[in-house]
Amino acid sequence: MAGGFSGWLRHNAEHYLLVDAQRKLSIKLGTAAPRPPKGAKEIFWLKIFAPVYSVLPWPLRHSIMRAMPGSHRKTWASPPPLQGPAV
């Protein structure tokens, strides 16, 4: 996880978006939901952040993610050069 503010933001956003997704799925399937939010922190993330994030268009979400430092900005390493047949 990246350090500092961006790491904290990413960690909390991932966690509470997952909790919100579990809540939505439990409603859809009629199963037990995660416990309701308690305290100002959880209320903010689950009642304000998650709903706002879910209505943002993908291009805007993508731009925000690309602007934040973190593992999502890493690219795959280039494949090694081919050295003849694999078999």
N, C-alpha and C positions, 0 to 999 in steps of 0.2 A: 504494500500500500504506500502511496506517496505520502510524504510528511506534510506537516503544516496544515494550513486552512483547506487546501484542495483535497488533501487526504481525508481530513475530517468530513468534508462535504460529501465526497464520494462514498465513504463508508456509511454515513447516515442515510444518504439518498438510496443506496443499494438496499440497505436493511429495511427501511420503511416502505420502499416500493415493493419489496418482496412481501412484507406483511400485508400491504394493501391488496396485492394480487391474491394472496391466500384468502383474504376476506371476501373478495369478489368471487373467487372460485367456490368458497364454502356456501355462499348465497345461491350460486347457480346449481350446485349439487345437493343443497339441503343438508349439509354436514355442519359440524361444530366450527364456529369461526374463532379466530384469534381473540384474545380478551380485548375489551374496549381500551382506547388510549387513556392513560393516566398521567397527569402532570402536564405542564406547559410544553415541554419538549415533544412528547408524543402527540399531543393535540396539534401542535404546529405541523409536524411531519405528516401525520395521517389525515388531518382535516383541512389543511391548507396546501402544503407542498404536493402531496400525491395527487389530489384532484386537479390542481393547476398543471402539474407536469403531464398528466394524462390527456389534457386537451390541447397541449402545444403541438403544432404541426411537426412532423418528422424533420424537415429541413432545419427548423429552429433548434430542436433538441440536438440534432447532429452537430450543428455549429457550436452549441454550448459545450458539448462533450469534447469536441476537437480542440476547443480553446483551453480546456482544463488539463493540467499535467496529470499523467497517470498511465496505467498499463494499457488502456485502450488506444493510446497513441503509438504504441510500439508496432513495428512492422515485422513481417516474417523475414527471416534471413534468406538470402539468395541461395538457391540450391547449388550444390557443388557441381563443377563441370563434369560432363559425362566422360567416362573413361572406357569406352567399349561396351560390349553387350553385358547385360545383367546376369546372364547365365553362362 
